[in-house]
Amino acid sequence: MSDGPDSGGKTDAGSRVYRCGSLLYTRKGLIFLFAWLLWGDMCFYLMERIVPSILPLKFHSLGSSNLLIGLIMATLPGMFGVTISPWISFKSDRYRSRWGRRMPFILGTMPFLTATLVLIAFADPIAAWLHVTLLQGASCTRTAVTIGCLAVFAGLFDLSNMFVGSIYWYLFNDVVPQNHLARFMSYFRFVAVVTTALYNYFIYQYALSNMREIYLGVAILYFFGFGLMCLNIKEGEYPPPEDLGQRPSLLRDIRVFVKECFTLPFYWDVFLYTTFSSVGGCMLTFVVFFNQSLGLSLKQIGHMDAVNGVMIAVCLLFAGSLVDRWHPVRIIMYSSLWAALTVLNNLIWLAAIPPESRVLLWVMLGGLCAAAPYSAVVQAAGMPREMILLPKEQFGQFSGAQGIVRATGTMIGGAIAGLFLDMIKRYYEKDSLFPYRYIYIWIALFTCVATFYNYRVYRSWKRLGAEDGYRPPLKRFRFKDLQPATQARPAPKGPLWLFAFLFLGVFLSNAFLVWYFKFVMPDSTNVILFSAMVAVSCVEFWLFLRLVRFVERP
């Protein structure tokens, strides 16, 4: 391995060392780094989890409208994400201190964020005191004051958390060696899945009865647990920013931000891929209704999601090593191709009659079992892909720019997605769930558009050096002027086995349904439909292999 800025090497004593910028780790040091980051992830994830999971229940118990809950829990954080987060990201990239460029933003706002959790915990007595002391005899009720206090405290929480949430993810790119990023992200996702499961099983049932204790406990855990992680993680040294010594200027910062992030077509391709993927993903909110339209109960859907989560969590333990070997940019490209080819398969339920719910549940679980390794590998590859493609020294500001484009597209796309469903529902009975079987038309459209932009990114990445020499471009270029690498590394064959296993799951699921509708619950129409799907799945896999060869050409 080359001794580049993020490669490994050996010390004079012969022990292995891992490099990330100016940081050097031994194997023991890397384990130490991972342990502290994963501990911090658990504390951070619990802190972020309790507000959106518990506060809506509290608002609902106080009689708040759904509109108010949506404004507080979704619209307000979205506004902060589009306005404040990019600015924080931009300033963090250029900040220099003995504590690094990320830690000051995290540690500096930690007391305020912890205080907002404590304020939410004591919202009831605070509202009671305000009502008695300042609003005695006023027309507003104590309940209205409580709702107002919770709304203000939630807004302060979102504002404080924006400083941490915007910066925390960038820290990984600064301290984790690049050839271990996917491995770390797989462990990171594993911790998130396990933490969610433990929280849902042991704590969530007490969300209303013991809300104060939960908020106080998480506030203490976050302040001391997450704070301890920050004190034990050391950032490296960064080159001085180009505008060092210049007087602060908001207009100049905006000009630099726009010029660096929005004038290179390559990064627009990166942004538009994630944006159109997110717009298509807006419809995934309605997947639960799609499953219900097939006859599954909420209990069955919950069990299916739980089993799927456990399978993915187990696969995440080894998914990162595979992504590091196969490269995250390649994994996401192959994933896009597969999704574009197969996303319309679910439209078969517009014509087919679902089997008995218990049978359908087992068929879907079988498909999810085959898809679990694929899902784990894709989850482990997502964030490392962005960390590789975007400039390391300006990763924060480019992530902020991507967030602006993605959030804008998602807000517009989410509204249009709702209108799309409302138009279809006009042709069905009022309470019919059948219209939700059309959601994959929307998903397919934007998946194909996203795949087009991902293809443009992938081809440029290959011409810019791929895994052997890619450096994020800082100047405009024309793809036709880039020459293919003379000694390009051949694409690994390993990912194809992953997709072959995924194809096998689809093939066997359809073949089983052919057998079921022929011999158990005879239905000639369904036999024809699912027999056709068996053939279609074979053609899709053949096309996938052809497309992989096409995108991997020099």
Secondary structure, 3 states (H helix, E strand, C coil): CCCCCCCEEECCCCCEEEEECCEEEEHHHHHHHHHHHHHHHHHHHHHHHHHHHHHHHHHHHCCCCHHHHHHHHHHHHHHHHHHHHHHHHHHHHHCCCCCCCCHHHHHHHHHHHHHHHHHHHCHHHHHHHHHHHCCCCCCCCHHHHHHHHHHHHHHHHHHHHHHHHHHHHHHHHHHCCHHHHHHHHHHHHHHHHHHHHHHHHHHHHHCCCCHHHHHHHHHHHHHHHHHHHHHHCCCCCCCCCCCCCCCCCHHHHHHHHHHHHHCCHHHHHHHHHHHHHHHHHHHHHHHHHHHHHCCCCHHHHHHHHHHHHHHHHHHHHHHHHHHHHHCHHHHHHHHHHHHHHHHHHHHHHHCCCCCCHHHHHHHHHHHHHHHHHHHHHHHHHHHHHHHHHCCCCCHHHHHHHHHHHHHHHHHHHHHHHHHHHHHHHCCCCCCCCHHHHHHHHHHHHHHHHHHHHHHHHHHHHHHCCHHHHCCCCCCCCCHHHCCCCCCCCCCCCHHHHHHHHHHHHHHHHHHHHHHHHHHHCCCHHHHHHHHHHHHHHHHHHHHHHHHHHHHCCC
